[in-house]
């Protein structure tokens, strides 16, 4: 640009300041728009160019605003701001410490205290497996008598969330995060999709709709399941879903807006129509038939088979324990989901009032199996808002061998708790099939964040174990935790719940790092 043209432009700006300002603003916003729409780090900015930046500004000044106008850091539900901040910081590899001391009310009934030892387990002696300081293997092998037994590398794993409820980029990100952290990834009742095949170990969940393992009439087809399991060595276990905490006794709900051609093909259902699973299984109607179904799948695939259920009436569990004791058959693992668990779509009353909370439900089932001498034979998995180290410690002290996390994993890949999962308008692009919103989730970047969250979670879990004198978190007992009963009154978790978890015959961590391989 020569001097004459430059002078002409400057003279025009000087004589037309308002027009020049508007043109300058337009060019600036155009550049910001192009920058936002092409970058991949921030989902909201990518999905909502320019406008999305307002969220981050408001988030930045949020603490100051909330002091006067909005909820404080501990009031939001289901996850308050401090909980979400911990997950976001952990997933991004940022500083996830907090300053100035606790903001919790430690005398509030139900508040847990983890009792540290005067002489902690020296972290200098901690065994590091395969250069991964966060590795925490399961202390039990799942299905030791099956053809393909399985020992999870990680006691923290990704819970059931279907492709359909979540978008393909979210599933890809979670699977890559599970792969890179060594966790397993539960498919959810939507079945196995191509997006679950990025390298993570897979737990294939089979619900009442038998999606991906059914014939053209919607009936379960063992041959279809065997064929797919045979072709996919990543599948390590099968989980039969009886019910879940957020909609117990009711089938899955995938709104018509989310049922596109790809999902319809994977599930063998009509495109563009609500995909509502039956509320009960057609393959079994009682405990004996359930156990028979479990053995049928285990014998056909060679994989460990378990069940997932929320807890309501106790008679079912009594019958199941009796049948397992009588036949020496039944589930290799049991996932107990609490009423505080999440879901993509559920009637409000089901989400709020049906099924027991995790601690109560787990205590009732676990003690029942203890009474029958079966609790040590089963691998116990806890699910339902357990995605934080302190809650995981409580669940383990109660008897859980593994922890499944769902919404917390969603938060790690960009979920902002907008609570629009059922509308197909998730602004973060996680729980939607909208192509524009989904593009905001970059599987590579978000996959790394999911992995960092799981690894960070495990590191803090290990640190807590070391503080309490243990090498492995699986050694926690109900004596290591005290629960507030009100002002100046605390009681051990063991005393409060009225039972002791099975004794853990722990040797040393490296003894549990032998992982049986399932060949293709």
C-alpha positions in Angstrom: 0.0 0.0 0.0 1.6 3.3 -1.1 1.6 6.6 0.9 -1.1 8.2 -1.3 -3.6 5.4 -0.7 -2.8 5.4 3.1 -3.4 9.1 3.3 -6.7 8.6 1.4 -7.9 6.0 3.9 -6.8 8.0 6.9 -8.6 11.1 5.6 -11.7 9.1 5.0 -11.6 7.7 8.6 -11.1 11.2 9.9 -14.1 12.6 8.1 -16.3 9.5 8.7 -15.4 8.3 12.2 -18.7 6.6 12.9 -18.7 4.5 9.7 -15.1 3.7 10.2 -15.8 2.5 13.7 -18.6 0.2 12.5 -16.5 -1.2 9.7 -13.6 -1.8 12.1 -15.8 -3.5 14.5 -17.2 -5.7 11.8 -13.8 -6.7 10.6 -12.7 -7.4 14.2 -15.7 -9.6 14.8 -15.2 -11.4 11.5 -11.7 -12.3 12.6 -12.9 -13.4 16.0 -15.6 -15.5 14.3 -13.1 -17.2 12.0 -10.7 -17.8 14.9 -13.5 -19.3 17.1 -15.0 -21.5 14.4 -11.6 -23.1 13.5 -10.0 -23.6 17.0 -10.6 -26.9 18.8 -9.8 -26.3 22.4 -13.0 -24.6 23.6 -16.2 -26.3 22.7 -18.6 -23.5 23.5 -16.6 -20.9 21.4 -16.4 -23.4 18.5 -20.2 -24.1 18.6 -21.2 -20.5 19.3 -18.6 -18.1 17.8 -18.2 -14.7 19.5 -21.2 -15.2 21.8 -19.6 -18.2 23.4 -16.8 -16.0 24.8 -19.3 -14.4 27.0 -19.6 -17.6 29.0 -15.9 -17.6 29.8 -16.0 -14.0 30.8 -19.0 -14.5 33.1 -17.3 -17.7 34.5 -14.2 -15.6 35.2 -16.1 -13.0 37.3 -18.6 -15.6 38.6 -17.2 -15.8 42.2 -17.6 -12.0 42.6 -21.1 -12.0 41.1 -22.3 -15.0 43.2 -21.3 -13.3 46.4 -24.2 -10.9 45.9 -26.7 -12.3 43.3 -26.4 -16.0 42.6 -25.9 -19.4 44.3 -22.7 -19.9 46.2 -20.1 -22.5 45.3 -21.8 -25.3 47.3 -25.5 -24.8 46.3 -25.6 -26.0 42.6 -26.8 -29.5 41.8 -26.2 -32.2 40.9 -22.5 -31.1 41.0 -21.6 -27.9 42.7 -19.1 -25.4 41.3 -16.2 -26.6 43.4 -16.7 -30.2 42.3 -16.9 -29.2 38.6 -13.8 -26.9 39.0 -11.9 -29.9 40.4 -12.8 -32.0 37.5 -12.1 -29.3 34.9 -8.7 -28.5 36.4 -7.8 -32.2 36.7 -8.8 -32.9 33.1 -6.7 -30.0 31.8 -3.7 -30.9 33.9 -4.0 -27.6 35.8 -3.6 -26.9 39.5 -6.5 -28.6 41.1 -5.7 -27.6 44.7 -7.8 -25.1 46.6 -6.7 -22.3 48.9 -7.6 -20.9 52.3 -9.0 -24.2 53.8 -12.3 -26.1 53.6 -15.6 -24.4 53.0 -17.5 -27.5 54.1 -19.5 -27.7 57.3 -17.8 -30.7 58.9 -20.4 -31.2 61.6 -23.2 -31.5 59.1 -24.9 -35.0 59.4 -23.5 -37.4 56.9 -20.2 -35.6 56.4 -17.3 -38.2 56.0 -13.9 -37.8 57.5 -11.0 -40.1 56.3 -8.7 -40.9 59.2 -5.0 -40.6 58.3 -2.3 -42.6 60.0 0.5 -41.0 62.1 3.0 -43.0 60.0 1.8 -43.0 56.3 2.8 -45.5 53.7 6.0 -44.0 52.2 5.4 -42.8 48.7 9.1 -43.5 48.0 8.2 -47.2 48.4 5.2 -47.1 46.1 5.4 -49.5 43.2 5.0 -47.9 39.8 3.7 -50.3 37.1 4.8 -49.8 33.5 5.9 -46.2 34.2 2.3 -45.2 35.2 2.3 -43.8 38.8 -1.5 -43.8 38.7 -2.0 -47.5 38.0 -4.4 -49.1 40.5 -5.3 -52.6 39.4 -8.4 -54.5 40.6 -7.5 -56.8 43.5 -9.8 -59.5 42.1 -9.9 -61.3 38.8 -13.4 -61.2 37.3 -14.8 -64.6 36.1 -11.7 -66.7 37.1 -13.6 -69.8 35.9 -14.6 -68.4 32.5 -12.7 -68.9 29.3 -11.5 -65.3 29.2 -11.1 -64.0 32.8 -10.5 -60.3 33.2 -8.6 -58.2 35.7 -9.2 -54.4 35.1 -6.0 -52.3 35.0 -7.9 -49.5 36.7 -10.4 -49.5 39.6 -11.8 -46.2 38.2 -13.7 -46.8 34.9 -16.2 -45.2 32.6 -19.8 -46.1 33.3 -22.6 -46.9 30.8 -23.4 -44.1 28.4 -24.8 -45.1 25.0 -23.9 -43.9 21.6 -27.2 -42.2 20.9 -27.5 -40.5 24.2 -24.0 -39.2 23.6 -22.7 -38.0 20.3 -20.1 -39.8 18.3 -17.3 -37.3 19.1 -18.1 -37.7 22.9 -18.0 -41.5 22.6 -14.7 -41.3 20.7 -13.2 -38.9 23.3 -14.2 -41.1 26.2 -13.0 -44.3 24.5 -9.6 -42.7 23.8 -9.4 -41.4 27.3 -10.2 -44.8 28.7 -7.6 -46.3 26.4 -4.8 -43.9 27.4 -5.6 -44.2 31.1 -6.1 -48.0 31.1 -9.7 -47.8 32.1 -12.5 -49.8 30.6 -15.4 -48.2 28.8 -19.0 -49.4 29.2 -21.1 -49.1 26.0 -24.4 -48.4 27.7 -27.5 -50.3 26.5 -27.2 -48.8 23.0 -24.6 -51.5 22.2 -21.2 -51.6 20.6 -20.6 -49.0 17.9 -17.5 -48.2 15.8 -16.8 -45.3 18.1 -16.1 -47.7 20.9 -13.2 -49.3 19.0 -10.4 -46.8 19.6 -8.5 -49.2 21.8 -10.0 -49.2 25.3 -11.3 -52.3 27.0 -15.0 -52.6 26.5 -17.9 -53.8 28.7 -20.8 -54.4 26.4 -24.0 -53.6 28.2 -27.2 -55.5 27.2 -30.4 -53.9 28.2 -34.1 -54.9 27.6 -33.9 -53.8 24.0 -30.9 -56.1 23.2 -29.6 -53.4 20.9 -26.8 -54.7 18.6 -27.5 -58.3 19.7 -31.0 -58.9 18.5 -32.8 -60.2 15.4 -35.1 -58.3 13.1 -38.0 -58.9 15.4 -36.2 -57.4 18.4 -35.5 -60.7 20.2 -32.1 -61.5 21.7 -29.9 -63.4 19.3 -26.9 -65.2 20.9 -25.3 -65.9 17.5 -25.2 -62.2 16.7 -23.6 -61.5 20.0 -21.1 -64.3 19.6 -20.1 -63.1 16.1 -19.5 -59.5 17.3 -17.6 -60.5 20.4 -15.5 -62.9 18.3 -14.6 -60.0 15.9 -13.9 -57.5 18.7 -11.2 -58.6 21.2 -11.7 -55.3 22.9 -14.9 -56.6 24.5 -13.8 -58.0 27.9 -17.1 -58.4 29.8 -20.9 -58.5 29.3 -23.2 -56.5 31.6 -26.9 -57.3 31.7 -28.8 -54.2 32.7 -31.8 -54.8 34.9 -32.3 -51.2 36.0 -30.4 -48.0 36.7 -30.6 -45.5 39.5 -32.0 -42.6 37.5 -34.9 -44.6 35.9 -35.2 -47.8 37.8 -37.8 -50.3 36.5 -38.2 -48.3 33.3 -36.5 -48.8 29.9 -34.1 -46.5 28.2 -35.5 -43.4 26.5 -33.8 -42.1 23.3 -35.9 -39.2 21.9 -36.7 -39.4 18.1 -34.5 -36.3 17.5 -31.5 -38.4 18.4 -32.4 -41.5 16.4 -30.6 -40.8 13.1 -29.8 -43.3 10.3 -26.6 -44.5 11.9 -28.0 -45.1 15.3 -31.0 -46.8 13.8 -28.7 -49.1 11.9 -26.6 -50.0 15.0 -29.7 -50.6 17.2 -31.9 -52.2 14.5 -34.7 -49.7 15.2 -36.7 -47.3 13.0 -35.1 -44.0 12.1 -36.6 -40.8 13.5 -38.9 -42.5 16.0 -38.6 -42.6 19.8 -36.4 -45.5 20.8 -37.9 -46.7 24.1 -36.7 -49.9 25.6 -39.2 -52.2 27.2 -39.3 -52.0 31.0 -38.5 -55.7 31.4 -36.5 -58.4 29.7 -38.2 -60.9 27.3 -35.5 -63.5 27.9 -36.2 -64.1 31.5 -39.0 -63.4 34.0 -37.5 -64.8 37.3 -34.2 -65.4 39.1 -33.7 -68.9 37.8 -34.2 -67.8 34.2 -31.9 -64.8 34.8 -29.1 -67.1 36.0 -29.7 -69.4 33.1 -29.4 -66.4 30.7 -26.1 -65.3 32.3 -24.7 -68.8 31.9 -25.9 -69.0 28.3 -24.0 -65.8 27.4 -20.9 -66.7 29.4 -20.7 -70.2 27.8 -21.4 -68.8 24.3 -18.8 -65.9 24.5 -16.4 -67.2 27.1 -16.5 -63.7 28.8 -17.3 -62.8 32.4 -21.0 -61.8 32.7 -22.5 -59.6 35.4 -25.6 -57.6 36.1 -26.3 -53.9 36.8 -29.2 -52.8 39.0 -30.5 -50.1 41.2 -31.9 -51.4 44.5 -35.6 -51.4 45.4 -37.3 -54.5 46.9 -34.9 -56.9 48.6 -36.7 -60.2 47.7 -35.0 -60.4 44.3 -31.6 -60.2 45.9 -32.5 -62.9 48.4 -33.6 -65.2 45.7 -30.5 -64.5 43.6 -28.2 -65.2 46.5 -30.0 -68.5 47.2 -29.9 -69.6 43.6 -26.2 -68.7 43.2 -25.4 -70.7 46.4 -27.5 -73.7 45.2 -26.1 -73.8 41.7 -22.6 -72.2 42.0 -23.7 -70.2 38.9 -24.7 -66.6 38.3 -23.1 -63.2 37.8 -19.3 -62.7 38.0 -19.8 -59.1 38.9 -22.6 -57.0 40.3 -22.9 -53.2 39.6 -25.0 -51.4 42.2 -26.4 -48.1 40.9 -27.7 -45.5 43.3 -30.8 -43.4 43.0 -28.5 -40.3 42.7 -27.2 -41.6 39.4 -27.7 -39.7 36.1 -29.3 -40.4 32.8 -29.9 -38.7 29.4 -33.7 -38.7 29.8 -36.1 -39.9 32.6 -39.4 -38.9 34.1 -38.8 -36.5 37.0 -40.5 -38.8 39.6 -38.3 -41.7 38.6 -35.2 -39.6 38.8 -36.1 -38.2 42.2 -38.1 -40.8 44.1 -37.6 -44.4 42.8 -34.7 -46.7 44.0 -32.5 -46.4 47.0 -29.5 -44.1 47.3 -26.2 -45.9 46.7 -25.0 -46.4 50.3 -28.3 -47.8 51.5 -28.8 -50.0 48.4 -25.3 -51.3 48.4 -25.3 -52.1 52.2 -28.5 -54.1 51.9 -27.3 -56.2 49.0 -23.7 -56.7 50.1 -24.6 -57.8 53.6 -27.2 -60.3 52.2 -24.5 -61.9 50.0 -22.1 -61.9 53.0 -24.6 -63.8 55.0 -24.8 -66.5 52.3 -20.9 -66.6 52.0 -21.0 -65.2 48.4 -19.7 -61.7 48.7 -16.0 -62.6 48.1 -17.0 -64.6 45.0 -18.5 -61.6 43.3 -16.7 -58.5 42.0 -18.6 -55.4 43.3 -18.9 -52.3 41.3 -20.2 -49.0 42.7 -22.0 -46.5 40.5 -23.9 -43.3 41.2 -22.1 -39.9 41.7 -18.8 -41.6 42.9 -16.5 -39.6 40.6 -14.5 -38.0 43.4 -11.7 -39.5 45.5 -13.5 -39.1 48.9 -16.7 -40.8 47.6 -14.7 -43.5 46.0 -12.9 -44.2 49.3 -16.3 -44.5 51.1 -17.6 -46.9 48.4 -14.4 -49.0 48.6 -14.6 -49.1 52.4 -18.1 -50.5 52.0 -17.0 -53.3 49.9 -16.7 -52.0 46.3 -13.9 -53.4 44.2 -14.4 -51.0 41.2 -15.9 -47.6 40.7 -17.9 -46.6 37.6 -18.2 -42.9 36.7 -20.5 -41.3 34.1 -21.4 -37.6 34.4 -18.0 -36.8 35.9 -16.4 -38.3 32.8 -18.8 -36.1 30.7 -17.6 -33.0 32.6 -14.0 -33.9 31.9 -14.7 -33.7 28.1 -16.5 -30.4 28.2 -20.0 -30.9 29.7 -21.2 -27.7 31.5 -24.1 -29.3 33.3 -26.7 -27.5 31.1 -29.1 -30.3 31.9 -30.4 -30.4 28.3 -29.4 -34.0 27.5 -33.0 -35.0 26.7 -33.5 -32.1 24.2 -30.7 -32.9 21.7 -29.6 -29.3 22.3 -26.6 -29.9 24.5 -24.6 -26.7 24.1 -21.3 -28.5 24.8 -21.9 -31.0 22.0 -21.6 -34.0 24.4 -25.2 -35.3 24.7 -26.5 -34.5 21.3 -26.7 -35.9 17.7 -26.8 -32.3 16.2 -23.8 -32.2 13.8 -23.1 -28.6 14.4 -23.0 -28.9 18.2 -21.0 -32.2 18.1 -18.2 -30.6 16.0 -17.3 -28.6 19.1 -16.0 -31.7 20.7 -12.6 -32.6 19.3 -12.0 -36.3 20.1 -8.2 -35.9 20.3 -8.1 -33.0 22.7 -11.1 -34.1 24.8 -9.8 -37.7 24.9 -6.6 -36.5 26.5 -8.6 -34.6 29.0 -10.6 -37.7 29.9 -7.4 -39.6 30.4 -5.9 -36.9 32.6 -9.1 -36.8 34.7 -9.0 -40.6 35.3 -5.3 -40.6 36.0 -5.6 -37.5 38.3 -8.5 -39.2 40.1 -6.4 -42.3 40.7 -3.3 -40.4 41.8 -5.3 -38.7 44.5 -6.9 -42.0 45.5 -3.5 -43.5 45.8 -2.3 -40.5 47.8 -5.3 -40.9 50.2 -4.4 -44.6 50.6 -0.8 -43.8 51.4 -1.9 -41.2 54.0 -3.9 -43.9 55.7 -1.0 -46.3 55.7 -2.1 -48.4 52.7 -0.4 -49.2 49.4 -3.6 -49.9 47.6 -7.0 -48.1 48.0 -8.7 -51.5 48.1 -7.3 -51.9 51.7 -9.7 -49.2 53.1 -12.2 -50.5 55.7 -15.1 -49.0 57.5 -12.9 -48.2 60.5 -10.9 -45.7 58.4 -13.9 -43.4 57.9 -16.0 -41.6 60.4 -19.4 -40.0 59.6 -20.7 -36.9 61.3 -23.9 -37.6 63.3 -24.3 -33.9 64.2 -22.5 -31.5 66.4 -19.6 -33.2 68.2 -20.8 -36.6 67.3 -19.0 -38.9 64.9 -19.3 -42.6 64.2 -17.3 -45.0 62.1 -18.7 -46.0 58.8 -18.6 -49.6 59.9 -20.5 -48.8 63.1 -23.1 -46.7 61.2 -23.8 -49.3 58.5 -23.6 -52.3 60.9 -21.2 -54.5 59.0 -17.5 -55.1 58.1 -16.5 -55.5 54.5 -14.8 -58.7 53.6 -11.2 -58.9 54.7 -8.7 -58.0 52.0 -5.8 -60.4 51.9 -3.5 -57.9 50.3 0.2 -58.8 49.6 1.9 -56.2 47.5 0.7 -54.1 44.6 2.9 -55.7 41.9 1.3 -59.1 42.6 -1.9 -57.7 41.1 -0.4 -56.5 37.9 -0.8 -59.7 35.9 -3.6 -59.1 33.4 -5.0 -62.2 31.6 -5.1 -61.5 27.9 -8.1 -62.2 25.6 -6.9 -63.2 22.2 -8.7 -62.2 19.1 
